[in-house]
Amino acid sequence: MHKRRLGGTGYQVSEIGFGAWPIGGTWGEVSEKDAMEALHASLDAGVDFFDTADVYGDGRSEKLLARLRRERPGEPFTVATKAGRRLPAQTVEGYSEANLRSWVDRSRRNLETDCLDLLQLHCPPVALYYEPEVFAALDRLVAEGKIRHYGVSVERIEEALKAIEFPGVKTVQIIFNAFRHRPAGLFFREAEARDVGILARVPLASGLLTGKMTRETRFDETDHRAFNRHGEAFDRGETFSGIPYETGLELVEDLRPLVPEGATMAQFALRWILMFDAVSTVIPGAKNAAQARANAAAADLAPLPPETMAAVADLYERRVKPLVHHYW
């Protein structure tokens, strides 16, 4: 497993990480046994960066990561968590210093640590990026030793560009995959210039880019792929990268001939993201050990040839860009 520098944090992290949303909730039921096996399998494969949030299973995924630390003493890994979505409604006023401190303390308890490795604001309102006091409060939490570093998770490029104007923002988590290319333009250039680490989330477009879904696939009622296709619960870009499901299935078939021999569609999709040096780590989710091992193995694939990269770019320009580019 290769390592990459996570921006101004100075952390060296595995280029394939682990996204803990699926083991927390809203992806269908995952047993604690399967979740822990996935986490252990990831560590065994060299993964040492785990991304979670306080709302994933109402703290469940944070507690599972705390258990992983107990069960694997002496094996260092980095945990990034997120805060802000516990608010009943997203408002700038909700990101008060008192609330920030409450969320941080709750995550510290869940993760059984005195100091969080990395705290990320969890897709806050756009107007928050024009409130310096919020970031000043985070600076105070760093100074007090409750968090080591902080960053943001965003929906839109414009939010990312505004966030990195604050010098304390060391990382940005953003949707980037074969169906969402826009971050690779201005944002990647600005992030590299400011030494900001990039976490590529939703790398498999909510599973579309595994190549395993069909028109007959059915999702559990607790799965956001069933209840959030039109943004009913949160930003629709989080579900299938904002692409209509039927269209996504067609696009996957267009990509399938590009998959290298011996690789899966998912591994190809992850390797495509790693072709961008600005990306610090990719954080696919996994519900079991087999998925975790398969994700980690994407790091072993050879670099994709220029003609493959060009073919993906052409498909995006022709068929995907009109659907998503101007939204996010």
C-alpha positions in Angstrom: 0.0 0.0 0.0 1.5 3.3 -1.1 1.3 6.4 1.2 0.5 10.0 0.3 0.9 13.2 2.3 -2.4 14.5 3.7 -1.7 18.2 3.0 -0.8 20.4 5.8 -1.6 17.8 8.5 1.7 16.2 7.7 0.1 12.8 8.1 1.3 10.1 5.7 -1.8 8.0 4.9 -2.7 5.0 2.7 -3.8 6.1 -0.7 -6.8 3.8 -0.3 -8.6 4.6 2.9 -11.9 3.3 4.5 -15.2 5.2 4.4 -17.2 4.2 7.5 -20.6 5.5 6.4 -21.8 2.0 5.3 -21.0 0.4 8.6 -22.8 3.2 10.5 -26.1 3.4 8.7 -28.3 4.4 5.7 -26.7 1.8 3.5 -28.8 -1.1 4.7 -28.2 -3.3 7.7 -24.6 -4.3 8.5 -23.9 -6.6 11.5 -21.3 -5.6 14.0 -19.4 -8.8 13.2 -19.3 -7.9 9.4 -18.3 -4.3 10.2 -15.4 -5.3 12.5 -14.2 -7.9 10.0 -14.2 -5.2 7.3 -12.1 -2.9 9.6 -9.6 -5.6 10.5 -9.3 -6.7 6.9 -8.5 -3.1 5.9 -5.8 -2.8 8.5 -4.4 -6.2 7.3 -4.2 -4.8 3.7 -2.3 -1.7 4.7 -5.2 0.7 5.0 -4.4 3.2 7.8 -6.9 6.0 7.2 -10.5 5.7 8.3 -13.2 8.4 7.7 -16.3 8.5 9.8 -18.8 11.0 11.3 -20.7 11.5 14.5 -24.1 10.8 12.7 -23.1 7.5 11.1 -25.4 5.3 13.0 -25.6 8.0 15.7 -22.0 7.3 16.7 -22.0 3.6 15.9 -19.1 3.8 13.4 -17.0 6.0 15.7 -17.5 3.4 18.5 -16.5 0.6 16.1 -13.3 2.4 15.3 -12.6 2.8 19.0 -13.1 -1.0 19.3 -10.6 -1.5 16.4 -8.0 0.5 18.4 -8.5 -1.7 21.4 -8.3 -4.9 19.4 -5.2 -3.8 17.4 -3.1 -2.1 20.1 0.2 -0.7 18.8 -1.0 -0.5 15.2 -1.2 3.2 14.3 -3.9 4.6 12.1 -5.6 7.9 11.5 -9.2 8.6 12.1 -11.0 11.5 10.6 -14.5 12.3 11.9 -17.1 14.9 11.0 -19.5 17.2 12.9 -22.4 19.4 12.2 -25.2 17.1 10.8 -26.6 16.6 14.3 -28.4 19.9 13.9 -32.1 19.5 13.3 -31.7 22.1 10.5 -28.6 23.4 8.8 -28.1 27.0 9.9 -24.9 29.0 10.4 -26.1 29.8 13.9 -26.1 26.1 14.7 -22.3 26.1 14.3 -21.8 28.0 17.5 -18.7 27.5 19.6 -20.8 25.8 22.3 -22.2 23.3 19.7 -18.8 22.7 18.2 -17.3 21.9 21.6 -20.2 19.6 22.4 -19.8 17.7 19.1 -16.1 17.4 19.6 -16.4 16.1 23.1 -19.0 13.5 22.0 -16.7 12.2 19.3 -13.8 12.1 21.7 -15.9 9.9 24.0 -17.1 7.7 21.1 -13.6 7.3 19.8 -12.1 6.9 23.2 -9.4 9.5 22.7 -8.4 12.8 24.2 -7.6 14.4 20.9 -9.2 13.9 17.5 -6.8 13.3 14.6 -8.9 15.3 12.1 -12.3 17.0 12.5 -14.2 18.0 9.4 -17.2 20.3 9.2 -19.9 18.0 7.7 -21.2 19.8 4.6 -22.3 23.0 6.3 -24.3 25.8 4.7 -22.6 27.9 2.1 -22.9 31.0 4.2 -20.8 29.4 7.0 -17.7 29.9 4.9 -18.2 33.7 5.3 -18.1 33.5 9.1 -14.5 33.6 10.3 -15.5 33.2 13.9 -16.4 29.5 13.2 -12.9 28.8 12.1 -11.5 30.8 14.9 -13.4 28.5 17.3 -11.8 25.5 15.6 -8.4 27.1 16.0 -9.0 27.4 19.7 -9.9 23.7 19.9 -6.6 22.9 18.2 -4.7 25.1 20.6 -6.5 23.3 23.5 -5.4 19.9 22.2 -8.9 18.6 21.6 -8.3 18.3 17.8 -5.0 18.1 16.0 -6.2 19.4 12.6 -9.5 20.4 11.0 -10.9 20.5 7.5 -14.3 20.5 5.7 -16.5 18.1 3.8 -18.2 19.9 0.9 -20.9 19.4 -1.8 -19.7 22.2 -4.2 -16.5 23.4 -5.7 -17.3 27.0 -4.7 -17.5 25.9 -1.1 -14.2 24.1 -1.3 -12.5 27.2 -2.8 -13.8 29.5 -0.2 -13.0 27.1 2.7 -9.3 26.9 1.8 -8.9 30.6 2.1 -8.8 29.9 5.9 -5.3 28.9 6.7 -6.4 26.4 9.4 -8.3 24.3 6.9 -5.9 21.5 6.2 -8.1 19.1 4.2 -11.2 19.1 2.0 -13.4 16.0 1.4 -15.2 16.2 -1.9 -17.1 13.9 -4.3 -14.7 12.9 -7.0 -15.0 9.9 -9.3 -15.3 8.8 -13.0 -18.7 10.5 -13.1 -17.7 13.7 -11.2 -14.7 15.4 -12.8 -15.1 19.0 -12.0 -12.9 19.1 -8.8 -9.8 18.1 -11.0 -9.8 21.6 -12.5 -9.4 24.8 -10.6 -9.9 23.3 -7.2 -7.2 20.7 -7.4 -4.7 23.4 -8.6 -5.6 25.7 -5.7 -5.5 22.9 -3.1 -2.1 21.9 -4.2 -0.8 25.5 -4.1 -2.1 25.8 -0.5 -0.9 22.4 0.6 -4.5 21.2 1.3 -5.1 17.4 1.5 -7.9 16.0 -0.6 -10.2 13.1 0.5 -12.0 11.7 -2.5 -15.4 10.5 -1.3 -18.2 8.6 -3.0 -15.5 7.2 -5.3 -17.8 4.4 -6.6 -20.8 6.6 -7.1 -22.8 4.8 -4.4 -22.0 1.5 -5.9 -22.8 2.2 -9.5 -19.1 1.9 -10.4 -18.8 -1.5 -8.9 -20.6 -2.7 -12.1 -22.7 -5.1 -10.0 -26.0 -3.2 -10.1 -28.8 -3.9 -12.6 -32.3 -2.6 -13.2 -33.5 -5.4 -11.0 -31.4 -4.4 -8.0 -33.5 -3.5 -5.0 -32.3 -1.5 -2.0 -33.4 -1.8 1.6 -35.8 1.0 2.8 -33.0 2.2 5.2 -30.6 2.6 2.3 -30.2 6.2 1.0 -30.0 4.7 -2.6 -33.7 4.0 -2.1 -34.9 7.1 -0.3 -32.6 9.9 -1.5 -32.5 9.7 -5.3 -34.0 13.1 -5.6 -32.5 14.7 -2.6 -35.4 13.9 -0.2 -33.2 13.6 2.9 -29.9 15.4 1.9 -28.1 16.6 -1.2 -29.0 14.4 -4.1 -25.4 14.5 -5.3 -24.5 12.1 -2.5 -26.6 9.4 -4.1 -25.3 7.9 -7.3 -23.3 11.2 -7.7 -26.5 12.9 -8.7 -26.9 10.8 -11.9 -30.3 9.2 -12.6 -29.9 5.5 -11.8 -31.0 4.1 -15.2 -28.5 6.5 -16.9 -25.8 5.4 -14.5 -26.3 1.8 -15.5 -25.8 2.7 -19.1 -22.7 4.7 -18.4 -21.1 1.8 -16.5 -21.5 -0.4 -19.6 -19.7 2.2 -21.6 -16.8 2.1 -19.1 -16.7 -1.7 -18.8 -14.4 -2.3 -21.9 -11.8 0.0 -20.3 -11.3 -2.2 -17.2 -7.9 -3.8 -17.2 -7.7 -7.6 -17.4 -7.8 -9.2 -13.9 -9.3 -6.1 -12.3 -12.8 -5.4 -11.2 -14.8 -2.4 -12.3 -14.6 -1.0 -8.7 -10.8 -1.4 -8.7 -10.6 0.4 -12.0 -12.7 3.2 -10.7 -10.5 3.6 -7.6 -7.3 3.5 -9.7 -8.7 6.2 -12.0 -8.9 8.5 -9.0 -5.4 7.7 -7.9 -4.1 8.9 -11.3 -4.6 12.4 -9.9 -1.6 13.4 -7.7 -3.7 16.1 -5.9 -5.7 13.3 -4.2 -4.3 12.3 -0.8 -6.6 9.3 -0.2 -9.7 7.7 -1.6 -12.3 6.5 0.9 -14.5 3.8 -0.5 -16.9 2.1 1.9 -17.1 -1.6 2.7 -19.7 -3.7 4.4 -17.6 -6.9 4.8 -14.0 -8.2 4.7 -14.1 -9.2 1.1 -15.1 -5.8 -0.1 -12.5 -4.2 2.1 -9.7 -6.4 0.7 -10.9 -5.8 -2.9 -10.9 -2.0 -2.4 -7.3 -2.1 -0.9 -6.1 -4.2 -3.9 -6.9 -1.3 -6.2 -3.7 0.3 -5.1 -1.7 -2.5 -6.7 -3.0 -1.9 -10.2 -0.7 -0.5 -12.7 -1.2 3.2 -13.7 -3.9 3.5 -16.4 -2.6 4.3 -19.9 -3.3 7.7 -21.5 -5.8 6.3 -23.9 -7.9 5.0 -21.1 -7.8 8.3 -19.3 -8.8 10.0 -22.5 -11.7 7.6 -23.0 -13.1 8.3 -19.6 -12.7 12.0 -20.1 -14.5 11.8 -23.5 -17.5 9.9 -21.9 -17.7 12.5 -19.2 -17.8 15.4 -21.7 -20.3 13.8 -24.0 -22.8 12.1 -21.6 -22.1 13.0 -17.9 -21.1 16.7 -17.8 -24.5 18.0 -18.9 -26.1 16.1 -16.0 -23.8 17.1 -13.1 -21.1 19.6 -13.9 -23.1 22.8 -13.3 -24.7 21.6 -10.0 -21.6 20.7 -8.0 
